[in-house]
Amino acid sequence: QVQLVESGGDLVQAGGSLRLSCAASGSIFSLNHMGWYRQAIGKQRELVARITSGGVIYYTDAVKGRFDISRDNAKNTVYLQMNSLKPEDTAVYYCAATIGAINYWGQGTQVTVSS
């Protein structure tokens, strides 16, 4: 069973930075495609950033140039460095692992950006 535990969410002022971490267990981490999603109140969950097992990276347009996804296979951990945060980045951020056709989800961590 794959388990994902996110951490690092907090309340921060606009323009500030946060780093989210997601520790994975129960699978061969290096083979997983890993992603960060977010869901704001009243909105659908959306993909923020993704890094494949081969290191190919995708960002949604809204975070390009501000967010940086990375992974440390030795620590079974994926990170999301978030800079120049905006109030519209406020959401619950979820880590996801894709193994084959199955997505596994963490419990989420709240990021709140005040104006």
N, C-alpha and C positions, 0 to 999 in steps of 0.2 A: 504494500500500500504506500503510495507516494504521499508524503506530508510536506507542506510548505508553511513556513512561519515568517511573516513579514514583521519588520520593525522599522522605526525611524520617523514615523509620522508625528506631526506636532503642529502647534500654532506658530505662525511666522508672519512677519510683516511683509508687505509687497516689496519686491526687490531682493528679498532674502534668499537663502539657500537651505536645502535639506538633502540628506542622502538616505534613501530607503534601502533596506537590505532584505533579502529573502533567502532563508536557509532551507535547503531541500534534503530530504532523506527518503529512503525506500526505493531508489532507482539508481541507474547508472547515470549520474548527473550529466556527464560530458556528452551523452547521447540525446539529452533533452533539448528541445527548442524552448526557450524561456521568454516570457513576456510580462510586461506591466500593463495593466488595464486600470481604468478609473471609472467611477460612477458618482456623478453629482446628484443631488436631490432633484427628483423629478425628471431625470434624464436616463437614457439607456447607457449601459456599460460600453465603454469604448476602448479600443486598443491605443495605448500611448507609445509603447516602444517594444521592440522584439529583437532578440538575438538568437540566431540559430545555433545548432551544435557546431557548425562550421565557422561561426563568427560573423555571418552576414547580419547586418543591422538595418532595422526599419524604424522610422519615427513618423508619427502623425504630424501633419504640417504645423499644427498649433504649438508644438514643442521643439521644433527643429531649431538648432542653434542655442537652445537653453538647457535641454536635458541631455544626459549622457548615460546610456545603458552599458553595463559591462558585466563580465562573469569571471569568477575564479573557480575553475573546475577542481582545484586542489582543496578548496574549502566548501565545495558544493553550494556556492552562494552566487546570487545575481544581485546587482546593485542598480539603483537609479539615482544618479546625481541630478538634482534639480536646482537650477540657478535662475536668477531674475524672475522669481515667482510672481505670479499675478493672482488677483482675487479669483479669476475664472479657473485657476488650477485647483481650487478648493473641491475636494471629492474624497471618497474612500478609494484608496489605491490597492489593487489586488495583484498578487503575483500568480502567474499561471505557468504550468509546465505542460508541454504538448509531447505526448509519447504515442507515436502512431497516430491514430485518429481520435485519441482521448485527451481532453483537457482536465488537468487537476488544478484546483484552486486553493489559495490560502484564505485566511479569515478576513483579511483586509486591514489596512491601517489608515487612520484619518489624517488627512492633510488639510489644514485650514489656513488660508492666506488672507490676512486682514489688510484693508486699504488705508 
